[in-house]
Amino acid sequence: MADKEAAYEKFVWDNLKRNYIGNYLHGMLGMTGFRLVNAPTFLPAYLHLISGSNAVVGLALGLQQLGSVISPVFGATQIEHRKKVMPAAIWMGGLARVQIVGMALAGWFLHGQPLVIAMMVLMFLFGLFMGTQRVVFGFLMAKVIPLSRRGRLQAWRNATGSLIAAALAYAAGKYIIKADLFGNGYSTTFALSAFLTTCGLWALQLLLKEPEPPNLPARSGFRDRLKDFPRLILSDHSYAWFLVMQMAGTAGRAATPFYAIYVTHLMTVGGEVHGAVGAGAFLGVLGLCYIGADAISNLVWGYMGDKTGFKLVLILSISFSVASTILLMTVHEPWAFFLAFFGLGGSQSGYMMAAQTMILEFGGREDMPMRIAISSMAEGIMASIGPLAAGVMADQLGYGSVFGTSIAFLVAALIILFAAVKEPRTARLAAS
């Protein structure tokens, strides 16, 4: 077994350059495309435009997250026993991209209630396949990229992808959505997103060379793996509290889709921005601030995580999110909105990078797909409930109550991080 492990490590380092480039291109192009759909600007604004209801926006985004609650476990059971997982990655990643194409087509060919229903169905399916994709691609990166290089890889691929996405977000708002390009600017933006993410998937398929693990668990059924959850969670108390922190942090981020709606509403009332540049262009600037911050901060988060571990990244990113939300609530000026979105974008990138990378550092390689799946489920449960609750709260009590509740959950996540979650990298070194 020692010889097999040594051969595995040699394969990883011998093919690191090729696999690094493949993961970089896949992540960079995927980040560029998915940011146009997942940034809290275009999709929430489009849902609000076609429905006129915050509750519908929350319901649709909740359905997207609901799709990702159970699907990660299915994804894990499909790959944990395989010597090669790239074929499954192509299928699951491809199906996620098909749903974005469906959103574009729905916008072009449907109107009224059928459009709203179609978007809800497509967002549920998008979340379903994104849940399986997260497990597969997380495990794939862990197989081919050594622990000491993961932070900087994510830093550079996310930074360049986000820079391109920031420019595209600004251009989409000003030249595509405002101009209603090809009859529906939002549909055109979704189609562009699907094209870019597909190019990234092709690049990874072409370049990646995947090693065969020296030991693999036997294939297990879906129900059997669900029964194994208590052992996987309770065997590591720090990981168990990490899951609780993820749920609190995810609940705190349920307010994210309503930031852009809140700001554009205020500026409409004030009559300052919409009268000058239009709603689409204003959303483009907000998207530029949000995604641009994502790009710049990724370099800091990635290298910091490689050097210190990712617990510190989580603490700082959640703290920035709290501060930015407070700024958004208290200062109603364009500069403050742009600064708040910049802070929210930077905090989001740090949280996502740290949460996804720390998962790979708890426990052994054999259980890694299922740990990723459990964490995805934990986040998915809260992410499916949160937007709907936030939407209803926004309609009934106002946006201030939504943002105040968000801050409370984020502070709870910080307390759990400080008190109960050990840095897994430090803990592993101490144990050895």
Order of alpha helices (4+ residues) and beta strands (2+ residues): alpha-alpha-alpha-alpha-alpha-alpha-alpha-alpha-alpha-alpha-alpha-alpha-alpha-alpha-alpha-alpha-alpha-alpha-alpha
